[in-house]
Amino acid sequence: MDPLTLGVGVLLLGFGIYTFYSRAKYPHKLGKLQAMKDKFGKGAGTLIHTIAYSLIPIGAGAALIWSGHKGISISQIVGS
């Protein structure tokens, strides 16, 4: 088990869940969401924000948690 990889995974997962929840309950607090809506339109801006700030961090966080549990270090993942 690699605690650093697990920790980064938990942080990413938490960030993704937080932004997903915030977008649903308090969208006015997310400045980048409004900027994306202004630039790309309501539907596309929301979709891009959801993918970039919720789905990718949730997926990466889950993958890092799994990797950390299996003993794979984050330094092996990024290739350092």
N, C-alpha and C positions, 0 to 999 in steps of 0.2 A: 504494500500500500504506500502510495506517495502522497504525503500530506499537502505539499505545495500544489500539486496538480488538482487534488480534491478541493483545496481552498479556492483556487482560481475558477474552477468549475462551479462551485457554489455561488461565488460572486457573479459570474456571468448569468447563471440561471436566475438568481435573484433580481439582477438588473432587467432581464427580459420579462420576467413576471411583473415587476414593478411598472415598467413602461406599458405593458399590455393593460394592466389594471388602470393606470393613470389615464391612458388614452380613452378608456371606456367611461371613467367617472369624472375626471378633471382634465379634459382636453385643452382647456385654456392655459394650463400650467406648462404645456409642452410647446415651447417656442418654435422648435424645428418642425413640429407637425404643422403648425400654421404656415410656416414658410414654404413647406413642401406643397401644401394645399394651394397656396397662392401661385406657385410656379407651375405645378403640374395639373391642377384641378382637384376638386374634392375627392373623387374616387381614386384616381391614380396616386395623388399625394398621400392619402391615407394608406393605400396598399404598399407603397414604397417605404413609408415610415414603419408600418407593421413588420414588413420583412426585415428591414435593416436594424430596427431597434428592439424587436421582440423575438421574431422567429429564429433569426441567425444566432443571437446570444443564447436563447433557450437550447437550440440544437448543439451549439458549441459547448455550452455548460454541461449538458447531459453527456456529451462525448468525453469531455474532460473528467467528469465524475466517474464514468465507467473506466476510462484509462487509468485514472489514479487508483481506483479500487483494484485494478489488475496489476498495479505496480509499475505502470509505464510513466516515466517522468515527462513533464511538459517540455523539457529541453530536448528529449528525443523526438517529440512531436514536431517542434518548430525547426529542428535540424541544426541546432547549435553544436 
